[in-house]
Amino acid sequence: MRERPDAARDKNFALSALSGYSRGHMNMAAELIPRWDALTAALSSPSFYIEMLLIGMSLSLAWVLAAWLRRRVQQRLKAFPPKHVDSEFITRPMAMLGPALALIFLSAARPFVAQHVGGDGDWTDAVIEVCAAYALAKFVLLIVRSRPVAWFIAVVIMTVGILRSTGFIHSTVSYLRSVSFDIGQFHITMLNIVHAVVILVVVFWIAGALSRTLESFLRRTSSLSYNARELIVKFFRIFVYFLALMITLSALGVDLTAFAVFGGALGVGIGLGLQKITANFVSGITLLMEKSIQIGDLIEVGGNTGRVRHLNIRYALIETSDGREVMIPNEELVSTRVTNWTHTNNLGRIDITVGVAYDSDPARVIALMTEAANEHPRCLKSDKDRIPACYLREFADSSLNFLLTFWVADVRDGRFAPQSDVMISVLKKFRAAGIDIPFPQREVRMVK
């Protein structure tokens, strides 16, 4: 009875993986046996205990001295706080004092062990390697802000340091290299996966740190406009993360030339299934380059009026006057009609229409309405082209209709409040002057 091709392939894959697993265990066992023999031989030698005593004394002295120095520094800073430097800038590096002193004392004890104790100093060298790894891991925990990333890198450093100090680094690498599997034309080992995970975390953290650093630097630079800064930051972030992904795939053993076919397929997918996302992406870049809409502008689009709070690569966040946050796709901002109240300046015109009785004096009405506008504190009076003006616009059925126009210096502060204030002032002045505002005529129905 012949096996199916799929079953035969699965069987071969399992046998190859099992054989690699067995070879890895054999290498580990072959490395472990001489290490165990060396340990048992050392336990029967007096020099081993003397060396352990010197190592313990060095570590204890380093710990006690570091604790005493930290306490003294904290007392000093508490008594005399620094004026120009944050105290944390001094106390945080003090955490490196213990590992540094341990390395100094162990390095000083190493020649004494080799010359006077009679040992070869291998145990001291191993502890020095562990202390160096601990110091490096402590340094990473101090400088990396992201706690998960910092702890991940610190654990990796300590694991490598312990494996190097115990002499198991080569057997561990051989074991991870022996466990492998094939995916299509790609041969992937467990060592490639470990490398890829470590490089993925480290490279992406570096990419994020570089992106944030560039963004912070550009935001403090006044020579570039906001749109130019955002455009540079977004392009740099995309490029850095793409480069990080390529480095990770290369570490995994993936042939990057295969992405030529994948890139073509991705282009077809973007053209067919991601039309809206691509359109919004391109529209976002267009908005950032042409500077037609910027952060803080008061715009009106699709029946929504509000200030632009964020300009993202896919959408713009608009905050309306009633507190709503509306996310408008960038494509809509490019392809539809948008009213930008603050594109070139923040000036805004307010119109008020009032109807008075036919027996009213038009000149008196114009004077009172203009006076009401001039009395408002937000009314713009310095610009001769934008001073308050009132016009007789229409002979209606029961009233003379006048139009009052005046300007405010910053339309972002609102238009309804000054409009309401001026209308109330006009109403008071009309009543004081005896000018009537006729009631609107209502349709009267005849009932038989």
Secondary structure, DSSP 8 states (H G I E B T S, - for coil): ----HHHHHHHHHHHHHHHHHHHHHHHHHHHHHHHHHHHHHHHT-HHHHHHHHHHHHHHHHHHHHHHHHHHHHHHHHHHS--SSS-THHHHGGGGGHHHHHHHHHHHHHHHHIIIII----HHHHHHHHHHHHHHHHHHHHHH---HHHHHHHHHHHHHHHHHHHHT-HHHHHHHHHHSEEEETTEEEEHHHHHHHHHHHHHHHHHHHHHHHHHHHHHHT-TTS-HHHHHHHHHHHHHHHHHHHHHHHHHHHT--GGGHHHHHHHHHHHHHHT-HHHHHHHHHHHHHHHH-SS-TT-EEEETTEEEEEEEE-SSEEEEEETTS-EEEEEHHHHHHS--EETTSS---EEEEEEEEE-TTS-HHHHHHHHHHHHHTSTTB--S-GGGS-EEEEEEE-SS-EEEEEEEEES-GGG-SHHHHHHHHHHHHHHHHHHT--------------
